[in-house]
Amino acid sequence: MRTEMLQSDELMRAAEIVLHGGIVVFPTDTVYGVGTLARSEDAVEQIYRAKNRPRHMAIPVMVSQSIQAKQIARLNSKFWVLAQAFWPGPLTIILPKTERLPDIVTAGGETVALRIPDHPIALQLLKLVHFPMAVTSANLSGQPPALTANDALAQLEGRVDAIVDGGRAPGGQASTIVDITQDPMQLLRAGPISEEEIMQVLAAQKNHR
């Protein structure tokens, strides 16, 4: 497999690759990610192979707008409140998956991790693809995450179809993860958005009913 290096203004080419079942690397608001169509079992399989990713590790899903989550997850009132308050941004929301999402994405589990990244290139690519994308960090499993296109190329050259060079990714803290399939919701990973902020938003919505 030959890896194309694309500039950020070549996102249409990257979107075409994804829509035809390929996998591409692009910058997000944390690190560079590698992604493909979440609905394609064969495409997601390529991500596992490219990264040497253990099959028990699920892959998160990114969308360009909250309404797209309906395609692959069962939504509830808490989801809409949190999405409106914190997306795009560093909040990953765990929801029950639907049958439309292949089991390979969730490693056989019944839930899916969803987020809208706060990065212009990632958002533009997601909008061009217009379908949820399975996205994980663009590195060999167990190796340091890629903060530049060259970092990703060094690890994944020949393993992915294209790399979009959008400059250095911001790096920093990984997203906060909340599981809203349970009541009360569970904080699974602390991150830039605190549990207190999340609880305040949910409490405010409850008080407005």
N, C-alpha and C positions, 0 to 999 in steps of 0.2 A: 504493500500500500504506500502510495506517495502522499506526503503531507503537503498541502498548499498553505502558504503563508499569505494571509489576506490583511489588507489595511482596514481600518474601521469603516471606511466609506464603501467597502465591498460586502456589506452585510447581506445584500440581496443574493449574492452568490452563496454565502454561508447558509441562508435560509433555504435555498434550493437544494443544497446538499442534505440538510436535515429532512426536508419534505420527501426526499427520495431515499430515506432510510440510512443516511450517513451519520457520522458523529463529528462534532466540531468543538473546538476549544475557544473560549471567549472570556473577557474579564467580567467579574461581578463586583459587588460592593465590598467583598471581603478578599477573595483570592480568585485566580483563574479557575473556571469550571469547564468540564467537558459534558456535553449534553446531546440529546437526541429526542425523537418523538416518544413521549411516554406511552402512547397507545401501541407502539410497535415492539412486540416481544423480541424479534430478531435484532432490531436496532439497539435495544437495551442490552441484549446479550453481548453486542460488540463493546459496550462500555466495560462490562465485567472483564472481558478478555483483554482489552487494551490496558486496563489498570492492574490486572492480576488481582482483582477485588474478590475477597471471599464471598461466597454465595449467600451466606447468612446475613450479610449487611445490606439492608434496604437502601434504595437511592431516593433522595428527596425530589420533589417535583416543583418546578417554577411555572408561574403563569404571569401574563401581562396585565390581567385585570381580574378582580375578585369573581366575577360572574363565570369565568372559565372553570373555576373549581367545581362547578356543578357537573362538568363532564366526567369527572373521575372520583368525586367524593360526595358523601351525604352531609349536607350543610345544616347548621342549626343557628339559633338566634345569637349565640355567643360568637360564632364565627363572623357574622356580619358586623357586629360591634367592634371586634378586635381588628378585622380587616380595614374597616373605615378609619380606625384610630391610628393604626401603625403601619399600614402598607401604602406605598413601597417602603420597605425598611427591614431591620434585623429581627423580625419576629417570625419564627416557623411555627405553624399551627398543625397539630395532629388531628385528623378527622377519620371517620370510617370510610374505607374505599368502596367504590362500586364495582360491579362486575366488568365494567368497560376498561378498567385499569388492569393490565396483565399482572399476574401474581409475581412475575420475576422482578417487578419494580419494588415491591414491598417485601421481597424475600419470603413470600408465602404468608405474610401477616395480613391482618384484616384492617390495618390503618395505613394512612399515607401522610407524609410530612409535606406541607405546602408553604410556599413563600412567593412574594413579589420582591425581586431584588431592587435596591435603590441605586442603579447604575445605568446611565443613558444607553450604552452599547447593549448591555444585556436586555434592557427593556425594548429597545428597537428590534433586536433579533426575535424576541418572544412575540412581538406584535406582528412581524413579518411572517413568522411561522404560523401564528394564529391557533396553535394547539398547545396544551400543556407539554412541557419538556422535562424529562428526567435529567437532572443535573447533579453532578458531584464534583469534588475537587479534581483538577487536571494534573494529577501526579500518579506515579506508580504507588500502589497501596503500601502504606508504611513509610513512604518517603516524604520529605518536606513539601508543603504545598507550593504551587507556582505563583509568584507575584508578578511575573512578566511573561510575555509570549515566548521569549528565549528560554526561560525556566521550564515552561511547558514543553517546548520543542526538545530540550535536552532529555526529557524523560519519555516523551510520547511520540517522537518522530517515527513515522512509518506505522504507527498504531492508530492514528486518527486521520480523518479525511482533510481537515483544514483547521488552521489556527488563526483567529482574528486578533491582530495586534492592536490593542487599544491603550497602549502605554502601561505604566505600572498600576497594578491593582492596589487599593488602599490598605489591604491587610487588616490587622487589628483583630478585635474580638469576634468570635463566631456568634451567630444569631442566638437569641433566646428561643427556647423550645417549650411550648405549652401543649399539653394534651387535654383537649376539650371533649373527648369521648367519655370522660368521667365527670362525676358531679360529687364534690367540687372538682374543678379543674386541677391538673397537676403540673407543676413546673418541673420539666425534665432536664433542662440545662439553663443555668444562669447566663445572662448575656447583657448586651447594651441596654435592653429594655428590662426594667426591674419588675419583680413580682408585684411590688407595691403599685407601680404605674398601671399594670394590667388590672389589678383588683379595683383600683380607683375608677377606671373606665367602665368596668362591668357593673360596679356599684352605682355609678351615675346613671347608667342605662336602666337599671332596675328601679331606681327612684323615680324615673320619668314615666314609668308605666302607670 
